[in-house]
Amino acid sequence: MNGNRNRSSRIEMDYSRLSMNQIEICDKLRKFKVPSMAKALAEQFSNPNNELSPFIERMRDIVDAEFQSRAERKFRRMLDDSKLKYPDATFDEKLNMPDRKIDCQLVSRLCECNWVKEAKILSITGATGTGKSYLACAFGISAMHKGFTVRYYFMQSLINMLKRSSETNTMLEFMNGLDAVDLLIIDDFGYTEEKGQKKKVVNYHRLFEVLNAREGRRATIIAAQLDRTEWYELFDDDICADACMDRITKGNYILELDGPSLR
């Protein structure tokens, strides 16, 4: 992966119409590890109408080229690290389908990601195929564009990893890794695949540990097929259920999806 990333980050330069002095300047910029600035400068050198623009505008374009290039590379790294199920998810025209009954104004406000900054929980519920996972990934991508780190897990995978880290005495390291993520996406909340059939997961104590550590500090998305009124039934302990549900529902947001399956 790193090798591919390095190869894709190489910027091809056309020096065919540049003087030796101009080439020397561009090469120095590349040695300073600002290749997009070097490319933008080379393009300006090659443009016979370049001097018609004020110096400040030309300099701005050179700096903006490097800034945008670095922002794009950072976003691609964050996207790779996020492990999103749908890394190309967008807020497309399907949002406005009348039978889905989606509160598009709420979606628009959530895309601003103030709730991520405020460390809130967003619950996305709906029947199979209504686009919960896709929408959760789209919110994750919006957050990454604003500089927030994101990590995506299926619920059962997260519980398995928590259990494994406990057995290998790496729980603290794993929890610290989760705690460092600005937005944690937990998908398929409430179900796990077992022998080809969907069954409820009853031991959610470890989920409480995760939510308790993130409360008031980091944001979370929970995507679930189950209605929130049924979430209490997932726990085998009423005290744990009350504590966990209090963290999920108190002062947080919910987005309910309706309509036919989109699959």
N, C-alpha and C positions, 0 to 999 in steps of 0.2 A: 504493500500500500504506500509506504513512504517513498519507495522508488518511483512508483507511478506519479505520485504527487510532485516529486522533484522534477520529473520529466515534463509534466504538464505545466509547471510554473516557469519553465524556460521561455524567455521572450526573444523571438526572432527579430534581428535588427537588420535594416537595409542601409548600408553605408555607401552605396554605389554613387550617390550624388553629393557626398560630403567631402570637404577638404580634410587634409591631414590634421589640422588644428581642431576642427569640429569632431573628427573621430576620436582624437585624444581626450577631449572634454567628455564625450559620451562614455568612453571606456572608463574614465575615472569615476563617473557616476555609477557604473555597473560594479566597480570595485568597492564603492561605498555601500553596495547592496541596496541600491534604489533603481532597479532595472526599468521600472515603468516610467520613472522620470527620464531616464536615458533615452528610452524609445520615444517619449513625447518630444524631447528636445531634438532628437534626430529628425523627427517628422517636421518640426518647425524649421530646422536648418534646410530641409529639402523643399520647403514651400517658398516659391519666389515672391509670394505676396505677404510673407510673414511680417515684415516690418510695417505693414499698414495698420496692424493692431498695436495698441499701447503696450508698453513693456509689462505693466502690472497685469494685464489680461493674459499675456503670454506666460508670465510666471505662474499665475493662478492655474492655468490649464496644465502646466507641467506638474505642479504640486498636487493638483486634484487627481491626475492620472495615477500617481503613486499611492495616494490616499485610498482611492477606489480599489486599486489592485490589492492592496493589503487587506482592506475590508472584505473583499470577495474571498481571498485565501483564508482569512480567519473564519468566515462563515462556513466554507467548505470543510474546514477542520472540525468545527463545532457540529456540523451536520453529520459527519462521519462518526464522531464520538457519541452522538445522541442515540444511535441505533433505532431511529424511527421506523415504524412499520411501513409508512408511506412518506418517503423523503421528498416526494414531489407534490405533496398535498397543497391545495390552494382553496381559497374561498371563491368557488365558481358559481355559475348560474343555478346550480342545483339548490343552492341555499334559498332561492326565491320561489321554489315550487310551492304553490298554495297548499297542497295537501300535506306538506311537511310541517307546516305551522311553526316555523322557526322564527324566533324573535330576532330579526335582522339588526335592529337597533342595539340590542344587547350584544350581539356578535361583534358589531362595529366597535362598541365601547371596550369589549374584552380584547379586541385586536390592538388597542392602545397599550395594553400590558401594564397598566397601573396596578392591577390586582396582583401581578407577579411581584412588582416592587413592594407591595404591601403584604406579601407572603400569605395570600388567601388560598382557599381550596375551591376549585371549579369542578362540580359534578356534572357529567354528561350522561344522560340516561335515554333509553329507547330500545325498541325491539331489534332483533337481529336484522342486520342489513340496512339500518337507517342512517349509517354513516358516523357512528360514534368514534370509532378508531381514526377514521379519516379526518374528522373535525378536530380531534385531540391533536393529531400530528400537525394540522394546519396552524393551530394555536401555538404549538411548539416552534414551528418555523417562524411565525411572527415574533415570538420571544427572542429567538436567536438573531433575527435581523436587528433587534434592539440591544443586542449584546449580552443577553442572558444565556447561561448554559442550561442545557436540557438533557435529560436522560429518560429513555422509554423502557418500560418493563411490562410483560404480561404478569398478571397477579400471581399465578402459581409459580412462575419462574423466579419472581422476587422472593416469595416465601421459601422456595427451595434453596436459593442462594443464601438467604438469612440462616436457614437451618444448617447448611453446609459450613458457613463461616463460624457458626457456633461450635460445631463439632471439630473444627480445625483450629480453634482458638484465634481466628482472624476476624471476629465479630467487630471489634473496635475499629479496625482498619476499614472494613466494609461499610460500617455505619458512618464513619468520617467521610468516606467517598460519597455516600448518598447525601450527607449533610452539606457537602460542598456544591451540590448541583442546585442552581437557582430554581429550576422547574422540573419536578419529578412527575412523569406521566405513568399512571398505573392503569393498565387496560385489562379488560375482561374481569373486572372486579366481581367476585362472587361465584365464579365457576372455574372448574378445571376439567380437562379431558382425562378420563380414566376408563380404559378398556372400551374406547369408542363411544362412551356415553358421557353426557355432561352431568356432573354431580356437584353438590354444594361443598365448599371447603368450610370446615367447622372450626378449625383452630386458627383464629386470626389474632392471637396475642402478639405475634411478631409485627403485624401491620400496625398495631397500637404503638409499638416501640418506635417505628419509623415516623408515624404521624406526631407522636409526642416530641420526638427530637426536632421535628421541623416546625412545630407550632410557633407562629409569630416570627419565624426567621426565614423560612423558605416556602415557595409556592408549590402546589400540587394539583394535578388533574386526575380525577377518578372517572373512568369510563365504565359504565355498567349496563348490562341488559336488565337486571333486576330494578324494579322501582325502589326508591329510597325507603319506602315503608316496609320493605322486606329485608332490609339490610341487617336489622337486629337479629334475624333468624340465623345469620351466618356464624354467630358466636356461640360458643358452648359455655359462656360465663356472662351472666347479666351485668356484673360490675364492669367487666372489660367492654361489653357491648355499649353500655351507657357512656363510658369514658371516650371510647373511640368515636361513636356517633356524635357526641358533643363537639369533638374537634372537627368533624367533617361538616356539620350543619351550621354551627354557630357563626353568624356573621359572614358566611361564605356565599358562593354563587351556584346556581343550578341552571342547566340548559337542557330542556326536554325535547327530544326529536320524535316526530310522528311520521305517519304516512307509510307507503309501501316500501318494500325492500328495494335498494338500489343496486343489488348484486345481479 
